[in-house]
């Protein structure tokens, strides 16, 4: 019996010699190490946002600009910082238009002149003047510069500012860049009348959204998220949305398997009673709108700036 057990005992008692790759791994990761890694990841993302913001402002904010849209979200903090750093000699004659309470606070905090969207003066043609440029973030941007916005629940005012601008410029980090929308950011934010929310949820499910839901408030707030306009937000998951080039020849804007294209889904959503606005920014950009006589209808950016992990900035132009 001892002879039979000898190979097993020898194997069990032989000192373990880990492979070279395993020798490089720690036996365990402490809470301190975990926190350090998380802090490093956050710092990397913030550095990417800062680089994108500084490049976008340098490229698209001329000293001659008079009205500038300022969007919402964490990336826009860096946009405002980049503008403020140029000093009053540069921005002293400019007026900055916010997309919500957060950006209003950023503008005030930087000492910039503030005006609401409806406070713009009349131009020579009797209409309110356009914004020279608007800067905003995005939750996801596809290969054709269509965007999902509204993760911060400011999508209605963000769209109003975007369509009022001659040039709309998106500033983001590398995580927001995708081939198709609804790939990394899985849901489309939709601003709805609270009274209509139950019916809108049913209609969204019929359109192919899997598990749409009203966005709940933060843990410290009971009830639903309420927008600056007194509305609710529904987050509606959809499969990845097809690009226009993938739907050439389609009369419906959908693929044979029923997959939605960006424009077709956007148009269908806006037909639903109770939906005030949607977080899909698509169609023409400001330059195209001016050429086609569609001023005030441009939702897409003329350019998107992505701060990358290696410190570079990727620029996607229309």
C-alpha positions in Angstrom: 0.0 0.0 0.0 2.8 2.4 0.9 4.4 1.7 -2.5 1.1 2.6 -4.2 0.8 5.9 -2.2 4.4 6.9 -2.6 4.0 8.8 -6.0 0.9 10.6 -4.7 2.7 11.7 -1.5 5.8 12.8 -3.3 3.7 14.9 -5.6 1.7 16.5 -2.8 4.8 17.3 -0.7 6.9 18.6 -3.6 7.5 22.4 -3.3 5.3 24.3 -5.7 7.2 26.2 -8.4 5.0 28.8 -10.0 5.6 29.8 -13.6 7.5 33.0 -14.3 4.2 34.8 -15.2 2.6 33.8 -11.9 5.6 35.0 -10.0 4.8 38.5 -11.2 1.3 38.4 -9.6 0.7 39.4 -6.0 -0.8 36.8 -3.7 -3.6 39.2 -2.9 -4.6 42.8 -3.7 -5.2 45.1 -0.7 -8.0 47.6 -0.4 -5.3 50.3 -0.7 -4.1 48.9 -4.0 -7.6 48.7 -5.3 -8.3 52.3 -4.4 -5.0 53.4 -6.0 -5.9 51.6 -9.3 -9.4 53.1 -9.3 -7.9 56.6 -8.7 -5.5 56.1 -11.5 -8.3 55.1 -13.9 -10.3 58.1 -12.9 -7.3 60.4 -13.4 -6.7 58.9 -16.9 -10.3 59.6 -17.9 -10.1 63.2 -16.5 -6.8 63.8 -18.3 -8.4 62.6 -21.6 -11.4 64.9 -21.1 -9.2 67.8 -20.3 -7.1 67.3 -23.5 -10.1 67.0 -25.7 -11.7 70.1 -24.2 -8.6 72.2 -24.6 -8.2 71.1 -28.2 -11.8 71.7 -29.1 -11.8 75.2 -27.6 -8.6 76.1 -29.4 -10.0 74.9 -32.7 -13.6 76.3 -32.5 -13.8 79.3 -30.3 -12.5 82.4 -32.1 -12.0 85.7 -30.4 -14.8 87.1 -32.6 -17.5 84.8 -31.1 -20.2 86.6 -29.2 -22.7 83.9 -28.2 -21.4 80.5 -27.0 -23.5 77.5 -25.8 -22.2 75.5 -22.8 -23.5 72.0 -22.3 -23.8 69.7 -19.3 -21.8 66.9 -17.8 -18.3 66.3 -16.4 -16.4 67.0 -19.7 -17.9 70.4 -20.0 -16.2 71.4 -16.7 -12.9 71.2 -18.6 -14.4 73.2 -21.5 -15.3 76.1 -19.2 -11.9 75.9 -17.6 -10.2 76.1 -21.0 -12.3 79.2 -21.9 -11.7 80.9 -18.6 -8.0 80.4 -18.8 -7.9 82.6 -21.9 -8.7 85.6 -19.7 -11.2 88.5 -19.8 -9.3 90.1 -22.7 -10.4 87.1 -24.8 -13.9 86.3 -23.5 -14.9 89.7 -22.0 -17.4 90.5 -24.9 -18.8 86.9 -25.1 -22.1 85.8 -23.7 -22.5 82.1 -22.6 -25.8 80.2 -22.8 -26.3 77.2 -20.5 -28.2 73.9 -21.1 -29.3 73.6 -17.5 -28.7 74.4 -13.9 -25.3 72.7 -13.8 -23.8 74.6 -16.7 -25.4 77.8 -15.4 -23.4 77.3 -12.2 -20.2 76.6 -14.2 -20.6 79.8 -16.2 -21.2 81.9 -13.1 -18.4 80.3 -11.2 -15.9 81.1 -14.0 -17.0 84.8 -14.0 -18.3 84.6 -17.6 -21.3 86.6 -18.8 -24.5 84.5 -18.5 -27.7 84.6 -20.6 -30.5 82.1 -21.0 -31.4 80.9 -24.5 -34.5 83.1 -24.7 -32.5 86.2 -23.8 -30.6 86.4 -27.0 -31.1 89.7 -28.9 -32.8 90.0 -32.2 -30.7 90.0 -35.4 -31.1 92.2 -38.4 -33.7 89.8 -39.9 -35.9 90.1 -36.8 -35.1 86.6 -35.5 -33.1 85.7 -32.4 -29.4 85.6 -33.2 -27.7 82.2 -33.5 -25.0 81.0 -31.2 -21.6 81.1 -32.8 -20.7 77.7 -31.4 -21.9 75.3 -28.7 -19.8 72.8 -26.8 -21.3 69.8 -25.1 -20.4 66.2 -24.1 -22.1 63.0 -25.2 -22.8 59.6 -23.8 -22.0 57.8 -27.1 -21.0 58.9 -30.6 -21.2 56.6 -33.7 -19.2 56.4 -36.9 -21.5 59.0 -38.6 -21.4 61.5 -35.6 -24.9 60.6 -34.5 -25.0 61.0 -30.7 -26.8 59.7 -27.6 -27.2 62.4 -25.0 -29.2 62.7 -21.8 -27.4 60.7 -19.3 -27.4 63.8 -17.1 -31.2 64.4 -17.7 -30.6 67.7 -19.6 -31.4 66.4 -23.1 -34.2 68.8 -24.0 -32.3 72.0 -23.2 -29.1 70.4 -24.7 -30.9 69.9 -28.0 -32.4 73.4 -28.0 -28.9 74.9 -27.6 -27.4 72.6 -30.2 -29.9 73.4 -32.9 -29.5 77.2 -32.2 -25.8 77.0 -32.9 -24.0 77.5 -36.2 -21.5 75.0 -35.0 -22.1 72.2 -32.5 -18.9 70.5 -31.2 -18.9 67.4 -29.0 -16.1 66.9 -26.4 -15.7 63.4 -24.9 -13.2 60.8 -23.8 -12.3 57.5 -25.5 -15.1 55.5 -23.8 -17.8 57.4 -25.7 -16.6 56.4 -29.2 -18.5 53.5 -30.9 -19.2 52.2 -34.4 -22.9 52.2 -33.6 -25.1 53.8 -31.0 -26.5 51.6 -28.2 -23.3 49.6 -28.2 -21.6 50.8 -25.1 -24.3 53.2 -23.8 -27.2 50.7 -24.0 -30.2 53.0 -23.5 -31.8 56.1 -25.2 -32.8 58.7 -22.7 -36.3 60.0 -23.4 -37.9 63.0 -21.6 -41.6 62.5 -21.0 -44.6 64.0 -19.4 -45.0 62.2 -16.1 -48.8 61.6 -16.7 -47.9 59.8 -20.0 -45.1 57.7 -18.7 -47.1 54.4 -18.4 -48.4 54.6 -21.9 -45.0 55.6 -23.3 -43.4 52.5 -21.6 -45.9 50.3 -23.4 -45.3 51.9 -26.8 -41.5 51.7 -26.3 -41.8 47.9 -25.7 -43.9 47.6 -28.9 -41.1 49.3 -30.8 -38.5 46.8 -29.6 -37.1 48.3 -26.4 -36.3 45.6 -23.9 -37.2 46.7 -20.4 -37.6 50.5 -20.6 -38.0 52.1 -17.3 -38.5 55.4 -15.6 -35.2 56.6 -14.2 -35.2 56.5 -10.4 -33.8 59.3 -8.2 -30.5 59.1 -6.4 -30.4 57.0 -3.2 -30.9 60.1 -1.1 -34.0 61.2 -3.1 -37.3 59.3 -3.2 -39.2 59.0 -6.4 -38.1 59.6 -10.0 -35.5 61.9 -11.6 -37.2 65.2 -12.4 -35.6 67.3 -15.1 -35.1 71.1 -15.1 -38.4 71.2 -17.1 -40.4 69.2 -14.6 -40.4 66.1 -16.8 -39.4 62.5 -16.1 -36.7 60.5 -18.0 -37.3 57.0 -19.4 -34.2 55.0 -20.3 -35.1 52.8 -23.2 -32.7 50.0 -24.2 -32.4 49.1 -27.9 -30.1 46.9 -29.9 -27.3 48.7 -31.7 -28.7 51.2 -34.2 -27.6 50.8 -37.8 -25.7 53.5 -39.8 -27.3 55.1 -42.8 -24.7 53.5 -45.1 -25.9 50.1 -43.8 -29.4 50.9 -44.9 -28.9 52.0 -48.4 -31.9 50.9 -50.5 -34.2 50.5 -47.5 -37.4 52.4 -47.8 -38.3 52.1 -44.1 -35.0 52.9 -42.5 -34.9 49.4 -41.0 -33.0 46.3 -41.9 -34.7 43.1 -43.1 -34.5 41.6 -39.6 -36.3 44.7 -38.2 -33.1 46.4 -36.8 -33.6 50.2 -36.5 -31.6 52.8 -38.2 -30.9 56.0 -36.2 -33.2 58.3 -38.2 -36.1 55.9 -38.5 -36.2 55.2 -34.8 -35.9 58.8 -33.9 -38.8 59.8 -36.1 -40.9 56.9 -34.7 -40.2 57.9 -31.1 -41.1 61.5 -31.6 -44.6 60.4 -32.9 -45.4 58.9 -29.5 -47.8 61.1 -27.5 -46.3 62.2 -24.2 -42.7 62.1 -25.4 -41.3 65.6 -25.2 -37.8 65.0 -26.6 -35.4 62.1 -27.2 -31.7 61.7 -26.6 -30.8 60.9 -30.2 -29.0 63.7 -32.0 -29.0 63.0 -35.7 -29.8 64.4 -39.1 -27.8 67.4 -40.5 -25.0 69.4 -38.8 -24.9 73.2 -38.7 -22.8 73.6 -41.9 -25.2 71.4 -43.8 -28.2 73.1 -42.4 -27.0 76.5 -43.5 -26.4 75.2 -47.0 -29.8 73.5 -47.2 -31.8 76.4 -45.7 -32.5 74.4 -42.6 -31.2 76.8 -40.0 -32.4 75.8 -36.5 -32.7 72.1 -37.4 -29.1 70.9 -37.0 -28.7 68.4 -34.3 -25.4 66.6 -35.3 -22.0 68.0 -34.4 -19.7 69.3 -37.0 -16.9 67.6 -35.1 -16.3 65.4 -32.1 -13.1 65.5 -30.0 -12.1 62.4 -28.1 -9.4 62.4 -25.5 -7.6 59.1 -25.8 -5.8 56.8 -23.2 -2.4 57.7 -24.6 -2.9 61.4 -24.1 -3.6 62.1 -27.8 -6.9 63.6 -29.1 -8.8 61.9 -31.9 -10.9 64.4 -34.0 -13.8 63.1 -36.1 -15.0 65.8 -38.5 -18.3 65.7 -40.4 
